[in-house]
Amino acid sequence: MNAARLVKSEERTFFLDGDVALATVPSLLEQSRELWTGGGDHIVDMSRVRRIDSSSLALMLEWTRAARAGGGSVRFRNIPGQVLAVARLCGVEALLPVESAVRP
């Protein structure tokens, strides 16, 4: 499993890179701890995610909550379709701020 990481692309735009799974989510939470404290609008692009599981949904919901608590927002770009399917099944799809179309 490849360690997941947030890679800054532009001001307030980040790529989620690697494998996003139960084992890598704690590291991603730690990496993002300071990200949400300054407010502002952020974008997390998921086009570089190689493998993903349902724990990514919890991560995305936590990032959405943390961004709002910090006075800002986060939008997700290129969300894998399987993640949206799980969100839909769990009834939380409307809570995910999606910027662009999902990738297969």
Residue, then its C-alpha position, 0 to 999 in steps of 0.5 A: m500500500n502506498a502512503a497517502r499524502l496531500v500535495k499542494s498544487e496551487e494556492r488552496t488546491f491540493f491533490l490527494d495522492g496515493d492509497v486512501a484506506l483505513a490504514t492511511v486516513p490517520s496520517l492524512l488527518e494529521q497532514s491536514r490539521e493546520l490546513w483548515t485553521g486559516g479559513g478560506d476556500h480549499i479544493v481537494d482533487m482526488s484524481r491521483v488516488r490509486r486505491i480507495d475504500s469507504s474510510s475515505l468518505a469519513l475523511m471527506l466528511e471530517w475535512t468538510r466539518a473542519a473547514r467549516a469550523g475554521g471559517g472556510s470551505v472545501r470542495f472535492r474534485n474528481i471523486p471516485g464513483q465508488v465513493l459517491a455510491v457509498a455516500r449515496l447509499c449512506g444518505v450523506e451525498a448531499l453533505l459532500p461539496v463536489e466541484s466537478a464530475v466524478r471519475p470512474 
